């Protein structure tokens, strides 16, 4: 389809002025160009069906920017999806007026603050904001707080729990939100387990609601700090878990697992537990059912065949054997624990919680164990 002569002329003028980004409002049939002086726009006057006319507009733009008359090329789509775009091509992507090209640009490791500003002008979108907040360079730039504010404002409209969790985790990166807004978000998290998981991921040792250290924390510190300072992972984790921040972390995990809405929240919380107690299990998730994880943990904490790090701790604090076993269990929870009792990933709500009860009760017991002082 040929473009109207007036549209063709005005679009060529727009392109001749070398815009920094182009955005097409397909519903209103307007092409916008971003320059240092602000926005320019071309209000299209289609001579045929709008979708075919827009395709012709994109072909003209692509031919000017890329030298390819076929619009946004198929090979370019494949490259951008695979993360194979060169950094020097990012400016071109933002001038095509194609949403997929903007998505490719914002996901590139080579994105700069200036290009992030152009991309955000071209396509304000929560997914794009999250992609850019995964880039440390953008987080540290002036665009970081702008994107975080948008994600925070959009958060009540997110319906998928995994996106809620990702959003909270990303906007809680240092320097993005004012402390008062973090506190406000925490207060709202009491009704949203997915938000709490985001806090667990982002601030495991600095949750907004403080807790008192475990009653025996000072005595354990006196006994275990020399071992922890020498790199003993068991001593280090015991001190971390019994501290005030550690107790707040364990309490928050217990809150999430008490009434999770779906399996995504359960598995994300299990991921948090494995990450928190990972020094006890450097080999990673064992993918074992709970009974096997418990049996393995009992052997791990047994004084006869335990690793050196365990025996060193038990020589000073033999009363901590059950705590060590609890930490080892929590370091090994994963999908292998869920699968025997709940094989259908679509089960959710109260039915899911009933079926998970045989594993949730023992896991909650380990959390209680670590929050309860033990005698000498």
Residue pairs with C-beta under 8 A, 6 or more apart in sequence:
1 47
1 48
1 52
1 53
1 55
1 56
2 47
2 56
3 11
3 47
3 53
3 56
3 57
3 60
4 44
4 45
4 46
4 47
6 45
7 42
7 44
7 45
7 57
8 60
10 42
11 31
11 42
11 57
11 60
11 61
12 60
12 64
14 22
14 31
14 33
14 40
14 42
15 33
15 61
15 64
15 65
17 33
17 35
17 40
18 35
19 33
19 34
19 35
19 40
19 95
20 34
20 35
20 36
20 91
20 94
20 95
20 118
21 33
21 34
21 94
21 95
21 118
21 119
21 121
21 122
22 31
22 32
22 33
22 34
22 61
22 94
22 95
22 96
22 97
22 122
23 31
23 32
23 34
23 97
23 121
23 122
23 123
24 30
24 31
24 32
24 54
24 57
24 58
24 97
25 31
25 32
26 50
26 54
29 43
29 44
29 46
29 50
29 53
29 54
30 41
30 42
30 43
30 44
31 41
31 42
31 44
31 57
31 61
31 97
32 39
32 40
32 41
33 39
33 40
33 41
33 42
34 118
34 121
34 122
44 53
44 54
44 57
46 53
47 53
55 71
57 97
58 71
58 72
58 96
58 97
58 98
59 69
59 70
59 71
61 95
61 96
61 97
62 68
62 69
62 70
62 71
62 72
62 73
62 96
63 69
65 92
65 95
65 96
66 73
66 76
66 92
66 96
71 98
72 96
72 98
72 100
72 101
76 85
76 101
77 100
79 85
80 93
80 100
80 101
80 103
80 104
81 104
83 107
83 108
85 93
85 104
85 105
85 108
86 110
87 108
87 110
90 105
90 108
90 110
90 111
90 115
91 115
93 101
93 102
93 104
93 105
94 101
94 102
94 105
94 115
94 118
94 119
94 122
99 123
102 119
102 122
102 123
102 128
103 123
103 127
103 128
103 131
105 111
105 115
105 119
106 116
106 119
106 128
106 131
106 132
107 131
109 135
111 119
111 132
111 135
111 137
111 138
112 137
113 137
113 138
113 141
113 142
113 143
116 132
116 138
116 141
116 143
116 147
117 143
119 128
119 132
120 128
120 129
120 132
120 143
120 146
120 147
124 150
126 150
126 151
126 154
126 158
126 163
126 167
129 147
129 148
129 150
129 151
129 154
130 151
130 163
130 166
130 167
130 170
132 138
132 143
132 147
133 139
133 144
133 147
133 148
133 151
133 170
133 171
133 173
133 176
134 170
138 144
138 147
139 173
139 175
139 176
140 175
144 173
144 175
144 176
145 175
145 176
145 177
148 170
148 171
148 173
148 176
148 177
149 177
151 167
151 170
151 171
152 167
152 171
152 177
152 181
152 185
154 167
155 164
155 167
155 168
155 185
155 195
158 164
158 167
161 193
161 194
161 261
161 262
161 264
161 265
162 194
162 264
162 268
164 192
164 194
164 195
164 198
165 194
165 195
165 197
165 198
165 201
165 264
165 265
165 268
166 198
167 198
168 185
168 189
168 194
168 195
168 197
168 198
168 199
168 202
169 198
169 201
169 202
170 202
171 177
171 185
172 182
172 198
172 199
172 202
172 203
173 202
177 185
182 208
183 208
185 195
186 199
186 207
186 208
186 209
188 195
189 195
189 196
189 199
193 255
193 256
193 259
193 260
193 261
193 265
194 261
194 264
194 265
196 252
196 255
196 256
197 256
197 265
197 268
197 269
197 272
199 207
199 208
199 252
200 207
200 249
200 252
200 253
200 256
200 269
200 272
201 268
201 272
204 245
204 249
204 272
204 275
204 276
205 240
205 245
205 246
205 249
206 245
207 245
207 248
207 249
207 252
209 248
209 252
210 244
210 245
210 248
211 244
211 245
211 247
211 248
211 251
212 244
212 247
213 242
213 243
213 244
213 247
214 220
214 242
214 243
214 247
214 370
214 371
214 372
214 373
215 373
216 242
216 373
216 374
217 239
217 242
217 243
219 376
220 238
220 239
220 242
220 317
220 320
221 239
223 316
223 317
224 232
224 235
224 238
224 239
224 313
224 316
224 317
225 235
225 239
227 234
227 235
227 312
227 313
227 316
228 235
228 236
228 239
232 309
232 312
232 313
233 279
233 280
233 309
234 280
234 309
234 310
234 312
234 313
234 324
234 327
235 309
235 312
235 313
236 279
237 277
237 279
237 280
237 327
238 313
238 320
238 323
238 324
238 327
240 246
241 247
241 249
241 250
241 323
241 327
241 370
242 370
247 371
249 276
250 367
250 370
250 371
251 371
253 269
253 272
253 273
253 367
254 364
254 367
254 368
256 265
256 269
257 266
257 269
257 360
257 363
257 364
257 367
258 364
259 353
260 266
260 269
260 352
260 353
261 348
261 349
262 348
262 349
262 352
263 338
263 342
263 345
263 347
263 348
263 352
266 338
266 352
266 356
267 334
267 335
267 338
270 333
270 334
270 335
270 337
270 338
271 334
273 330
273 331
273 333
274 281
274 284
274 285
274 330
274 331
274 332
274 333
274 334
276 330
277 327
277 328
277 330
277 331
278 284
278 331
280 300
280 327
280 328
280 331
281 328
281 331
281 332
285 332
285 334
285 336
286 292
286 293
286 296
286 332
286 334
286 336
287 334
287 335
287 336
288 296
288 332
288 336
288 337
289 336
289 337
289 339
289 340
290 333
290 337
290 340
290 358
290 359
290 362
290 363
293 329
293 332
293 333
293 336
293 337
294 329
294 362
296 328
296 332
297 325
297 326
297 328
297 329
297 332
298 325
299 305
299 306
300 306
300 307
300 310
300 324
300 325
300 328
301 310
301 321
301 322
301 324
301 325
301 328
302 321
303 310
303 311
303 314
303 318
303 321
306 314
310 324
313 320
313 324
314 320
314 321
314 324
317 376
319 374
319 375
319 376
320 374
322 369
322 374
323 369
323 370
323 374
326 366
326 367
326 369
326 370
327 366
327 370
329 362
329 363
329 366
330 363
330 366
330 367
330 370
333 363
337 359
337 363
338 356
338 359
341 355
341 356
341 358
341 359
342 352
342 355
342 356
347 355
353 360
